[in-house]
């Protein structure tokens, strides 16, 4: 199992070379480490968690014209090449297909303790200091405005609207990041999310003060 995980790490590093900074190997590495840490408090399969965390963003749909089938296909072919047990492959594919936020208004079709752990680890990386950095990095990548007081956050977006949104980066805090604290699955995830959530609230308070020219 350790050899398979090691080969998966090498594969992911190679596939994500040159990726956008918020969805690169270092994001995957943080999710992998967080997931394995959270798993210590949960009754879950560490091998599935390791593979699912490493492969969860192997081909994020937002970098493949919205095609959500690419990631699962790449992961499946890779794991089959390593002769990983079919039940494990199927579980990992379900994790990849169901981990994303997708606007928060889409019913998750699959549940497992392993998905709960990886989803929490992924969501933790979307909030706090690193989450803020990732948010603005992606906004810059998409050439989005930092903030526009005339464009209000949309909390009722469909999955398609969420995927194609061009709203200012600050709106994303309200449309996703500030919602994640109450969507964590594990007790460890909830505790860690609260601290990072509070940090983001402090950031936004300071942002608006500076935006309005308060000295």
Residue pairs with C-beta under 8 A, 6 or more apart in sequence:
1 47
4 51
4 82
4 84
5 47
5 50
5 51
5 54
7 82
8 50
8 51
8 54
8 55
8 78
8 82
9 54
11 78
12 25
12 28
12 54
12 55
12 58
13 25
15 58
15 59
15 74
16 23
16 24
16 25
16 28
16 57
16 58
17 25
19 25
19 63
20 63
20 137
20 138
20 141
21 134
21 137
21 141
22 133
22 134
22 135
22 137
22 138
22 141
23 57
23 60
23 63
23 138
27 57
27 125
27 134
28 53
28 54
28 56
28 57
30 121
30 125
30 130
31 53
31 56
31 57
31 118
31 121
31 122
31 125
32 50
32 53
32 54
32 121
34 120
34 121
34 124
34 125
35 49
35 50
35 52
35 53
35 117
35 118
35 120
35 121
36 46
36 49
36 50
36 53
37 188
38 117
38 120
38 121
38 186
38 188
38 189
39 46
39 49
39 117
41 186
41 187
41 188
42 113
42 116
42 117
42 186
42 188
43 113
44 112
44 113
44 114
44 116
44 117
45 91
45 113
45 114
47 88
48 88
48 91
48 92
48 95
48 114
49 114
49 117
49 118
51 79
51 84
51 88
51 92
52 91
52 92
52 95
52 96
52 99
52 114
52 115
52 118
53 118
53 121
53 122
55 71
55 75
55 78
55 79
55 92
55 96
56 71
56 95
56 96
56 99
56 118
56 122
57 71
58 71
58 74
58 75
58 78
58 96
59 70
59 71
59 73
59 74
60 71
61 67
61 68
61 70
61 71
61 100
61 163
62 163
64 70
64 71
66 163
66 164
68 97
71 96
72 93
72 96
72 97
75 92
75 93
75 96
76 89
76 93
79 88
79 89
79 92
80 89
91 112
91 114
94 110
94 112
94 115
95 110
95 112
95 114
95 115
95 118
97 109
97 110
98 108
98 109
98 110
98 115
99 115
99 118
99 119
99 122
101 123
101 126
101 162
101 176
101 180
102 159
102 162
102 163
103 157
103 158
103 159
103 161
103 162
103 163
103 175
103 176
104 162
104 175
104 176
104 179
104 183
105 156
105 157
105 158
105 159
105 162
106 159
116 185
116 186
117 185
117 186
117 189
119 185
120 184
120 185
120 186
120 188
120 189
120 193
121 189
123 180
123 183
123 184
123 189
123 193
124 189
124 192
124 193
124 196
125 131
125 134
126 134
126 135
126 176
126 177
126 180
127 177
127 180
127 181
127 193
127 196
127 197
127 199
127 200
128 195
128 196
128 197
128 199
128 200
129 196
129 199
131 177
131 196
131 200
132 200
132 203
135 169
135 172
135 173
135 177
136 146
136 169
138 169
139 146
139 168
139 169
139 172
142 166
144 166
144 167
144 168
144 169
145 168
145 169
146 168
146 169
146 170
147 168
147 169
147 170
147 207
147 211
148 168
151 167
151 168
151 171
152 171
153 167
153 171
153 173
153 174
153 175
154 161
154 165
154 167
154 171
154 175
155 174
155 175
157 165
157 175
162 175
165 171
165 175
167 175
170 204
170 207
173 200
173 204
177 200
178 197
178 200
178 201
180 193
180 197
181 190
181 193
181 194
181 196
181 197
184 190
184 193
